[in-house]
Amino acid sequence: MENTLYLTLALTWIIGIYFYGIQRYVQLISREIDIDFSVGRKIMLPSWFALNLFITLLKYGLLVYLLYYHSWQTTLLIVSPIFVISLFIPIPYKKLYKNIIKKSLQRNLQIYPEHIPTIMKIQIESDLLDK
């Protein structure tokens, strides 16, 4: 049981890094095109990005639980390397997230017709989404 909790903790931290990366990529595109990040987030992030809240709550809830009720040394041994790696490893934004953002933009053309000019601007002007 304890090993499963530690594995789940490690996976939630890795998934959290993935979610951070996609949000960071959207922020970079928003800055490049000079649009407000709240608009960019609304039209570029995929619908499943809402899972980020659940993953974050699970991650920190497990962390607190394992620190308090189990071995805090083992918990820190699992979390610390992932945290340090996330600070220094470069995220290959273009390779990981480009297709996800393009699909979200296509889907959101129909969902947010008021943002069609912004979506078209992103698709045309963004060097981060080029082929």
Phi and psi in radians as a Rosetta constraint file:
Dihedral C 1 N 2 CA 2 C 2 CIRCULARHARMONIC -1.125 0.35
Dihedral N 2 CA 2 C 2 N 3 CIRCULARHARMONIC -0.680 0.35
Dihedral C 2 N 3 CA 3 C 3 CIRCULARHARMONIC -1.120 0.35
Dihedral N 3 CA 3 C 3 N 4 CIRCULARHARMONIC -0.655 0.35
Dihedral C 3 N 4 CA 4 C 4 CIRCULARHARMONIC -1.117 0.35
Dihedral N 4 CA 4 C 4 N 5 CIRCULARHARMONIC -0.689 0.35
Dihedral C 4 N 5 CA 5 C 5 CIRCULARHARMONIC -1.138 0.35
Dihedral N 5 CA 5 C 5 N 6 CIRCULARHARMONIC -0.716 0.35
Dihedral C 5 N 6 CA 6 C 6 CIRCULARHARMONIC -1.154 0.35
Dihedral N 6 CA 6 C 6 N 7 CIRCULARHARMONIC -0.702 0.35
Dihedral C 6 N 7 CA 7 C 7 CIRCULARHARMONIC -1.120 0.35
Dihedral N 7 CA 7 C 7 N 8 CIRCULARHARMONIC -0.745 0.35
Dihedral C 7 N 8 CA 8 C 8 CIRCULARHARMONIC -1.089 0.35
Dihedral N 8 CA 8 C 8 N 9 CIRCULARHARMONIC -0.708 0.35
Dihedral C 8 N 9 CA 9 C 9 CIRCULARHARMONIC -1.060 0.35
Dihedral N 9 CA 9 C 9 N 10 CIRCULARHARMONIC -0.813 0.35
Dihedral C 9 N 10 CA 10 C 10 CIRCULARHARMONIC -1.090 0.35
Dihedral N 10 CA 10 C 10 N 11 CIRCULARHARMONIC -0.751 0.35
Dihedral C 10 N 11 CA 11 C 11 CIRCULARHARMONIC -1.132 0.35
Dihedral N 11 CA 11 C 11 N 12 CIRCULARHARMONIC -0.693 0.35
Dihedral C 11 N 12 CA 12 C 12 CIRCULARHARMONIC -1.151 0.35
Dihedral N 12 CA 12 C 12 N 13 CIRCULARHARMONIC -0.607 0.35
Dihedral C 12 N 13 CA 13 C 13 CIRCULARHARMONIC -1.191 0.35
Dihedral N 13 CA 13 C 13 N 14 CIRCULARHARMONIC -0.699 0.35
Dihedral C 13 N 14 CA 14 C 14 CIRCULARHARMONIC -1.182 0.35
Dihedral N 14 CA 14 C 14 N 15 CIRCULARHARMONIC -0.745 0.35
Dihedral C 14 N 15 CA 15 C 15 CIRCULARHARMONIC -1.116 0.35
Dihedral N 15 CA 15 C 15 N 16 CIRCULARHARMONIC -0.647 0.35
Dihedral C 15 N 16 CA 16 C 16 CIRCULARHARMONIC -1.072 0.35
Dihedral N 16 CA 16 C 16 N 17 CIRCULARHARMONIC -0.661 0.35
Dihedral C 16 N 17 CA 17 C 17 CIRCULARHARMONIC -1.122 0.35
Dihedral N 17 CA 17 C 17 N 18 CIRCULARHARMONIC -0.694 0.35
Dihedral C 17 N 18 CA 18 C 18 CIRCULARHARMONIC -1.086 0.35
Dihedral N 18 CA 18 C 18 N 19 CIRCULARHARMONIC -0.815 0.35
Dihedral C 18 N 19 CA 19 C 19 CIRCULARHARMONIC -1.104 0.35
Dihedral N 19 CA 19 C 19 N 20 CIRCULARHARMONIC -0.689 0.35
Dihedral C 19 N 20 CA 20 C 20 CIRCULARHARMONIC -1.056 0.35
Dihedral N 20 CA 20 C 20 N 21 CIRCULARHARMONIC -0.743 0.35
Dihedral C 20 N 21 CA 21 C 21 CIRCULARHARMONIC -1.087 0.35
Dihedral N 21 CA 21 C 21 N 22 CIRCULARHARMONIC -0.750 0.35
Dihedral C 21 N 22 CA 22 C 22 CIRCULARHARMONIC -1.196 0.35
Dihedral N 22 CA 22 C 22 N 23 CIRCULARHARMONIC -0.646 0.35
Dihedral C 22 N 23 CA 23 C 23 CIRCULARHARMONIC -1.163 0.35
Dihedral N 23 CA 23 C 23 N 24 CIRCULARHARMONIC -0.676 0.35
Dihedral C 23 N 24 CA 24 C 24 CIRCULARHARMONIC -1.131 0.35
Dihedral N 24 CA 24 C 24 N 25 CIRCULARHARMONIC -0.695 0.35
Dihedral C 24 N 25 CA 25 C 25 CIRCULARHARMONIC -1.115 0.35
Dihedral N 25 CA 25 C 25 N 26 CIRCULARHARMONIC -0.729 0.35
Dihedral C 25 N 26 CA 26 C 26 CIRCULARHARMONIC -1.101 0.35
Dihedral N 26 CA 26 C 26 N 27 CIRCULARHARMONIC -0.682 0.35
Dihedral C 26 N 27 CA 27 C 27 CIRCULARHARMONIC -1.127 0.35
Dihedral N 27 CA 27 C 27 N 28 CIRCULARHARMONIC -0.724 0.35
Dihedral C 27 N 28 CA 28 C 28 CIRCULARHARMONIC -1.092 0.35
Dihedral N 28 CA 28 C 28 N 29 CIRCULARHARMONIC -0.745 0.35
Dihedral C 28 N 29 CA 29 C 29 CIRCULARHARMONIC -1.134 0.35
Dihedral N 29 CA 29 C 29 N 30 CIRCULARHARMONIC -0.729 0.35
Dihedral C 29 N 30 CA 30 C 30 CIRCULARHARMONIC -1.067 0.35
Dihedral N 30 CA 30 C 30 N 31 CIRCULARHARMONIC -0.723 0.35
Dihedral C 30 N 31 CA 31 C 31 CIRCULARHARMONIC -1.169 0.35
Dihedral N 31 CA 31 C 31 N 32 CIRCULARHARMONIC -0.713 0.35
Dihedral C 31 N 32 CA 32 C 32 CIRCULARHARMONIC -1.092 0.35
Dihedral N 32 CA 32 C 32 N 33 CIRCULARHARMONIC -0.718 0.35
Dihedral C 32 N 33 CA 33 C 33 CIRCULARHARMONIC -1.554 0.35
Dihedral N 33 CA 33 C 33 N 34 CIRCULARHARMONIC -0.176 0.35
Dihedral C 33 N 34 CA 34 C 34 CIRCULARHARMONIC 1.125 0.35
Dihedral N 34 CA 34 C 34 N 35 CIRCULARHARMONIC 0.928 0.35
Dihedral C 34 N 35 CA 35 C 35 CIRCULARHARMONIC -2.097 0.35
Dihedral N 35 CA 35 C 35 N 36 CIRCULARHARMONIC 2.775 0.35
Dihedral C 35 N 36 CA 36 C 36 CIRCULARHARMONIC -1.128 0.35
Dihedral N 36 CA 36 C 36 N 37 CIRCULARHARMONIC 2.406 0.35
Dihedral C 36 N 37 CA 37 C 37 CIRCULARHARMONIC -1.100 0.35
Dihedral N 37 CA 37 C 37 N 38 CIRCULARHARMONIC -0.582 0.35
Dihedral C 37 N 38 CA 38 C 38 CIRCULARHARMONIC -1.124 0.35
Dihedral N 38 CA 38 C 38 N 39 CIRCULARHARMONIC -0.634 0.35
Dihedral C 38 N 39 CA 39 C 39 CIRCULARHARMONIC -1.245 0.35
Dihedral N 39 CA 39 C 39 N 40 CIRCULARHARMONIC -0.777 0.35
Dihedral C 39 N 40 CA 40 C 40 CIRCULARHARMONIC -1.048 0.35
Dihedral N 40 CA 40 C 40 N 41 CIRCULARHARMONIC -0.721 0.35
Dihedral C 40 N 41 CA 41 C 41 CIRCULARHARMONIC -1.116 0.35
Dihedral N 41 CA 41 C 41 N 42 CIRCULARHARMONIC -0.704 0.35
Dihedral C 41 N 42 CA 42 C 42 CIRCULARHARMONIC -1.146 0.35
Dihedral N 42 CA 42 C 42 N 43 CIRCULARHARMONIC -0.688 0.35
Dihedral C 42 N 43 CA 43 C 43 CIRCULARHARMONIC -1.725 0.35
Dihedral N 43 CA 43 C 43 N 44 CIRCULARHARMONIC -0.233 0.35
Dihedral C 43 N 44 CA 44 C 44 CIRCULARHARMONIC -1.864 0.35
Dihedral N 44 CA 44 C 44 N 45 CIRCULARHARMONIC -0.519 0.35
Dihedral C 44 N 45 CA 45 C 45 CIRCULARHARMONIC -1.287 0.35
Dihedral N 45 CA 45 C 45 N 46 CIRCULARHARMONIC 2.442 0.35
Dihedral C 45 N 46 CA 46 C 46 CIRCULARHARMONIC -1.199 0.35
Dihedral N 46 CA 46 C 46 N 47 CIRCULARHARMONIC 2.789 0.35
Dihedral C 46 N 47 CA 47 C 47 CIRCULARHARMONIC -1.109 0.35
Dihedral N 47 CA 47 C 47 N 48 CIRCULARHARMONIC -0.538 0.35
Dihedral C 47 N 48 CA 48 C 48 CIRCULARHARMONIC -1.312 0.35
Dihedral N 48 CA 48 C 48 N 49 CIRCULARHARMONIC -0.039 0.35
Dihedral C 48 N 49 CA 49 C 49 CIRCULARHARMONIC -1.140 0.35
Dihedral N 49 CA 49 C 49 N 50 CIRCULARHARMONIC -0.323 0.35
Dihedral C 49 N 50 CA 50 C 50 CIRCULARHARMONIC -1.081 0.35
Dihedral N 50 CA 50 C 50 N 51 CIRCULARHARMONIC -0.348 0.35
Dihedral C 50 N 51 CA 51 C 51 CIRCULARHARMONIC -1.120 0.35
Dihedral N 51 CA 51 C 51 N 52 CIRCULARHARMONIC -0.275 0.35
Dihedral C 51 N 52 CA 52 C 52 CIRCULARHARMONIC -0.994 0.35
Dihedral N 52 CA 52 C 52 N 53 CIRCULARHARMONIC -0.683 0.35
Dihedral C 52 N 53 CA 53 C 53 CIRCULARHARMONIC -1.102 0.35
Dihedral N 53 CA 53 C 53 N 54 CIRCULARHARMONIC -0.809 0.35
Dihedral C 53 N 54 CA 54 C 54 CIRCULARHARMONIC -1.081 0.35
Dihedral N 54 CA 54 C 54 N 55 CIRCULARHARMONIC -0.779 0.35
Dihedral C 54 N 55 CA 55 C 55 CIRCULARHARMONIC -1.097 0.35
Dihedral N 55 CA 55 C 55 N 56 CIRCULARHARMONIC -0.726 0.35
Dihedral C 55 N 56 CA 56 C 56 CIRCULARHARMONIC -1.130 0.35
Dihedral N 56 CA 56 C 56 N 57 CIRCULARHARMONIC -0.786 0.35
Dihedral C 56 N 57 CA 57 C 57 CIRCULARHARMONIC -1.096 0.35
Dihedral N 57 CA 57 C 57 N 58 CIRCULARHARMONIC -0.737 0.35
Dihedral C 57 N 58 CA 58 C 58 CIRCULARHARMONIC -1.113 0.35
Dihedral N 58 CA 58 C 58 N 59 CIRCULARHARMONIC -0.752 0.35
Dihedral C 58 N 59 CA 59 C 59 CIRCULARHARMONIC -1.050 0.35
Dihedral N 59 CA 59 C 59 N 60 CIRCULARHARMONIC -0.910 0.35
Dihedral C 59 N 60 CA 60 C 60 CIRCULARHARMONIC -1.320 0.35
Dihedral N 60 CA 60 C 60 N 61 CIRCULARHARMONIC -0.541 0.35
Dihedral C 60 N 61 CA 61 C 61 CIRCULARHARMONIC -1.123 0.35
Dihedral N 61 CA 61 C 61 N 62 CIRCULARHARMONIC -0.789 0.35
Dihedral C 61 N 62 CA 62 C 62 CIRCULARHARMONIC -1.108 0.35
Dihedral N 62 CA 62 C 62 N 63 CIRCULARHARMONIC -0.701 0.35
Dihedral C 62 N 63 CA 63 C 63 CIRCULARHARMONIC -1.045 0.35
Dihedral N 63 CA 63 C 63 N 64 CIRCULARHARMONIC -0.844 0.35
Dihedral C 63 N 64 CA 64 C 64 CIRCULARHARMONIC -1.129 0.35
Dihedral N 64 CA 64 C 64 N 65 CIRCULARHARMONIC -0.758 0.35
Dihedral C 64 N 65 CA 65 C 65 CIRCULARHARMONIC -1.059 0.35
Dihedral N 65 CA 65 C 65 N 66 CIRCULARHARMONIC -0.852 0.35
Dihedral C 65 N 66 CA 66 C 66 CIRCULARHARMONIC -1.192 0.35
Dihedral N 66 CA 66 C 66 N 67 CIRCULARHARMONIC -0.645 0.35
Dihedral C 66 N 67 CA 67 C 67 CIRCULARHARMONIC -1.116 0.35
Dihedral N 67 CA 67 C 67 N 68 CIRCULARHARMONIC -0.676 0.35
Dihedral C 67 N 68 CA 68 C 68 CIRCULARHARMONIC -1.453 0.35
Dihedral N 68 CA 68 C 68 N 69 CIRCULARHARMONIC -0.777 0.35
Dihedral C 68 N 69 CA 69 C 69 CIRCULARHARMONIC -1.745 0.35
Dihedral N 69 CA 69 C 69 N 70 CIRCULARHARMONIC -0.252 0.35
Dihedral C 69 N 70 CA 70 C 70 CIRCULARHARMONIC -2.209 0.35
Dihedral N 70 CA 70 C 70 N 71 CIRCULARHARMONIC -2.832 0.35
Dihedral C 70 N 71 CA 71 C 71 CIRCULARHARMONIC -1.268 0.35
Dihedral N 71 CA 71 C 71 N 72 CIRCULARHARMONIC 1.976 0.35
Dihedral C 71 N 72 CA 72 C 72 CIRCULARHARMONIC -1.232 0.35
Dihedral N 72 CA 72 C 72 N 73 CIRCULARHARMONIC -0.475 0.35
Dihedral C 72 N 73 CA 73 C 73 CIRCULARHARMONIC -1.156 0.35
Dihedral N 73 CA 73 C 73 N 74 CIRCULARHARMONIC -0.786 0.35
Dihedral C 73 N 74 CA 74 C 74 CIRCULARHARMONIC -1.135 0.35
Dihedral N 74 CA 74 C 74 N 75 CIRCULARHARMONIC -0.708 0.35
Dihedral C 74 N 75 CA 75 C 75 CIRCULARHARMONIC -1.085 0.35
Dihedral N 75 CA 75 C 75 N 76 CIRCULARHARMONIC -0.803 0.35
Dihedral C 75 N 76 CA 76 C 76 CIRCULARHARMONIC -1.186 0.35
Dihedral N 76 CA 76 C 76 N 77 CIRCULARHARMONIC -0.534 0.35
Dihedral C 76 N 77 CA 77 C 77 CIRCULARHARMONIC -1.150 0.35
Dihedral N 77 CA 77 C 77 N 78 CIRCULARHARMONIC -0.552 0.35
Dihedral C 77 N 78 CA 78 C 78 CIRCULARHARMONIC -1.392 0.35
Dihedral N 78 CA 78 C 78 N 79 CIRCULARHARMONIC -0.799 0.35
Dihedral C 78 N 79 CA 79 C 79 CIRCULARHARMONIC -1.360 0.35
Dihedral N 79 CA 79 C 79 N 80 CIRCULARHARMONIC -0.670 0.35
Dihedral C 79 N 80 CA 80 C 80 CIRCULARHARMONIC -1.029 0.35
Dihedral N 80 CA 80 C 80 N 81 CIRCULARHARMONIC -0.861 0.35
Dihedral C 80 N 81 CA 81 C 81 CIRCULARHARMONIC -1.089 0.35
Dihedral N 81 CA 81 C 81 N 82 CIRCULARHARMONIC -0.674 0.35
Dihedral C 81 N 82 CA 82 C 82 CIRCULARHARMONIC -1.119 0.35
Dihedral N 82 CA 82 C 82 N 83 CIRCULARHARMONIC -0.728 0.35
Dihedral C 82 N 83 CA 83 C 83 CIRCULARHARMONIC -1.116 0.35
Dihedral N 83 CA 83 C 83 N 84 CIRCULARHARMONIC -0.808 0.35
Dihedral C 83 N 84 CA 84 C 84 CIRCULARHARMONIC -1.134 0.35
Dihedral N 84 CA 84 C 84 N 85 CIRCULARHARMONIC -0.753 0.35
Dihedral C 84 N 85 CA 85 C 85 CIRCULARHARMONIC -1.070 0.35
Dihedral N 85 CA 85 C 85 N 86 CIRCULARHARMONIC -0.704 0.35
Dihedral C 85 N 86 CA 86 C 86 CIRCULARHARMONIC -1.141 0.35
Dihedral N 86 CA 86 C 86 N 87 CIRCULARHARMONIC -0.413 0.35
Dihedral C 86 N 87 CA 87 C 87 CIRCULARHARMONIC -1.325 0.35
Dihedral N 87 CA 87 C 87 N 88 CIRCULARHARMONIC -0.569 0.35
Dihedral C 87 N 88 CA 88 C 88 CIRCULARHARMONIC -1.938 0.35
Dihedral N 88 CA 88 C 88 N 89 CIRCULARHARMONIC -0.353 0.35
Dihedral C 88 N 89 CA 89 C 89 CIRCULARHARMONIC -1.355 0.35
Dihedral N 89 CA 89 C 89 N 90 CIRCULARHARMONIC 2.298 0.35
Dihedral C 89 N 90 CA 90 C 90 CIRCULARHARMONIC -1.320 0.35
Dihedral N 90 CA 90 C 90 N 91 CIRCULARHARMONIC 2.372 0.35
Dihedral C 90 N 91 CA 91 C 91 CIRCULARHARMONIC -1.624 0.35
Dihedral N 91 CA 91 C 91 N 92 CIRCULARHARMONIC 2.152 0.35
Dihedral C 91 N 92 CA 92 C 92 CIRCULARHARMONIC -1.348 0.35
Dihedral N 92 CA 92 C 92 N 93 CIRCULARHARMONIC 1.350 0.35
Dihedral C 92 N 93 CA 93 C 93 CIRCULARHARMONIC -0.921 0.35
Dihedral N 93 CA 93 C 93 N 94 CIRCULARHARMONIC -0.854 0.35
Dihedral C 93 N 94 CA 94 C 94 CIRCULARHARMONIC -1.080 0.35
Dihedral N 94 CA 94 C 94 N 95 CIRCULARHARMONIC -0.767 0.35
Dihedral C 94 N 95 CA 95 C 95 CIRCULARHARMONIC -1.236 0.35
Dihedral N 95 CA 95 C 95 N 96 CIRCULARHARMONIC -0.674 0.35
Dihedral C 95 N 96 CA 96 C 96 CIRCULARHARMONIC -1.381 0.35
Dihedral N 96 CA 96 C 96 N 97 CIRCULARHARMONIC -0.668 0.35
Dihedral C 96 N 97 CA 97 C 97 CIRCULARHARMONIC -2.042 0.35
Dihedral N 97 CA 97 C 97 N 98 CIRCULARHARMONIC -0.178 0.35
Dihedral C 97 N 98 CA 98 C 98 CIRCULARHARMONIC -1.008 0.35
Dihedral N 98 CA 98 C 98 N 99 CIRCULARHARMONIC -0.847 0.35
Dihedral C 98 N 99 CA 99 C 99 CIRCULARHARMONIC -1.189 0.35
Dihedral N 99 CA 99 C 99 N 100 CIRCULARHARMONIC -0.598 0.35
Dihedral C 99 N 100 CA 100 C 100 CIRCULARHARMONIC -1.115 0.35
Dihedral N 100 CA 100 C 100 N 101 CIRCULARHARMONIC -0.770 0.35
Dihedral C 100 N 101 CA 101 C 101 CIRCULARHARMONIC -1.161 0.35
Dihedral N 101 CA 101 C 101 N 102 CIRCULARHARMONIC -0.721 0.35
Dihedral C 101 N 102 CA 102 C 102 CIRCULARHARMONIC -1.078 0.35
Dihedral N 102 CA 102 C 102 N 103 CIRCULARHARMONIC -0.738 0.35
Dihedral C 102 N 103 CA 103 C 103 CIRCULARHARMONIC -1.131 0.35
Dihedral N 103 CA 103 C 103 N 104 CIRCULARHARMONIC -0.699 0.35
Dihedral C 103 N 104 CA 104 C 104 CIRCULARHARMONIC -1.107 0.35
Dihedral N 104 CA 104 C 104 N 105 CIRCULARHARMONIC -0.716 0.35
Dihedral C 104 N 105 CA 105 C 105 CIRCULARHARMONIC -1.094 0.35
Dihedral N 105 CA 105 C 105 N 106 CIRCULARHARMONIC -0.747 0.35
Dihedral C 105 N 106 CA 106 C 106 CIRCULARHARMONIC -1.113 0.35
Dihedral N 106 CA 106 C 106 N 107 CIRCULARHARMONIC -0.743 0.35
Dihedral C 106 N 107 CA 107 C 107 CIRCULARHARMONIC -1.149 0.35
Dihedral N 107 CA 107 C 107 N 108 CIRCULARHARMONIC -0.677 0.35
Dihedral C 107 N 108 CA 108 C 108 CIRCULARHARMONIC -1.377 0.35
Dihedral N 108 CA 108 C 108 N 109 CIRCULARHARMONIC -0.186 0.35
Dihedral C 108 N 109 CA 109 C 109 CIRCULARHARMONIC -1.032 0.35
Dihedral N 109 CA 109 C 109 N 110 CIRCULARHARMONIC -0.654 0.35
Dihedral C 109 N 110 CA 110 C 110 CIRCULARHARMONIC -1.494 0.35
Dihedral N 110 CA 110 C 110 N 111 CIRCULARHARMONIC -0.543 0.35
Dihedral C 110 N 111 CA 111 C 111 CIRCULARHARMONIC -1.351 0.35
Dihedral N 111 CA 111 C 111 N 112 CIRCULARHARMONIC -0.687 0.35
Dihedral C 111 N 112 CA 112 C 112 CIRCULARHARMONIC -2.102 0.35
Dihedral N 112 CA 112 C 112 N 113 CIRCULARHARMONIC 1.327 0.35
Dihedral C 112 N 113 CA 113 C 113 CIRCULARHARMONIC -1.111 0.35
Dihedral N 113 CA 113 C 113 N 114 CIRCULARHARMONIC -0.390 0.35
Dihedral C 113 N 114 CA 114 C 114 CIRCULARHARMONIC -1.232 0.35
Dihedral N 114 CA 114 C 114 N 115 CIRCULARHARMONIC -0.277 0.35
Dihedral C 114 N 115 CA 115 C 115 CIRCULARHARMONIC -1.835 0.35
Dihedral N 115 CA 115 C 115 N 116 CIRCULARHARMONIC 0.253 0.35
Dihedral C 115 N 116 CA 116 C 116 CIRCULARHARMONIC -0.999 0.35
Dihedral N 116 CA 116 C 116 N 117 CIRCULARHARMONIC -0.782 0.35
Dihedral C 116 N 117 CA 117 C 117 CIRCULARHARMONIC -1.058 0.35
Dihedral N 117 CA 117 C 117 N 118 CIRCULARHARMONIC -0.681 0.35
Dihedral C 117 N 118 CA 118 C 118 CIRCULARHARMONIC -1.172 0.35
Dihedral N 118 CA 118 C 118 N 119 CIRCULARHARMONIC -0.751 0.35
Dihedral C 118 N 119 CA 119 C 119 CIRCULARHARMONIC -1.095 0.35
Dihedral N 119 CA 119 C 119 N 120 CIRCULARHARMONIC -0.745 0.35
Dihedral C 119 N 120 CA 120 C 120 CIRCULARHARMONIC -1.127 0.35
Dihedral N 120 CA 120 C 120 N 121 CIRCULARHARMONIC -0.681 0.35
Dihedral C 120 N 121 CA 121 C 121 CIRCULARHARMONIC -1.076 0.35
Dihedral N 121 CA 121 C 121 N 122 CIRCULARHARMONIC -0.758 0.35
Dihedral C 121 N 122 CA 122 C 122 CIRCULARHARMONIC -1.088 0.35
Dihedral N 122 CA 122 C 122 N 123 CIRCULARHARMONIC -0.809 0.35
Dihedral C 122 N 123 CA 123 C 123 CIRCULARHARMONIC -1.137 0.35
Dihedral N 123 CA 123 C 123 N 124 CIRCULARHARMONIC -0.573 0.35
Dihedral C 123 N 124 CA 124 C 124 CIRCULARHARMONIC -1.512 0.35
Dihedral N 124 CA 124 C 124 N 125 CIRCULARHARMONIC -0.778 0.35
Dihedral C 124 N 125 CA 125 C 125 CIRCULARHARMONIC -1.627 0.35
Dihedral N 125 CA 125 C 125 N 126 CIRCULARHARMONIC -0.307 0.35
Dihedral C 125 N 126 CA 126 C 126 CIRCULARHARMONIC -1.343 0.35
Dihedral N 126 CA 126 C 126 N 127 CIRCULARHARMONIC 2.122 0.35
Dihedral C 126 N 127 CA 127 C 127 CIRCULARHARMONIC -1.327 0.35
Dihedral N 127 CA 127 C 127 N 128 CIRCULARHARMONIC -0.378 0.35
Dihedral C 127 N 128 CA 128 C 128 CIRCULARHARMONIC -1.300 0.35
Dihedral N 128 CA 128 C 128 N 129 CIRCULARHARMONIC -0.307 0.35
Dihedral C 128 N 129 CA 129 C 129 CIRCULARHARMONIC -1.899 0.35
Dihedral N 129 CA 129 C 129 N 130 CIRCULARHARMONIC 0.099 0.35
Dihedral C 129 N 130 CA 130 C 130 CIRCULARHARMONIC -1.139 0.35
Dihedral N 130 CA 130 C 130 N 131 CIRCULARHARMONIC 2.887 0.35
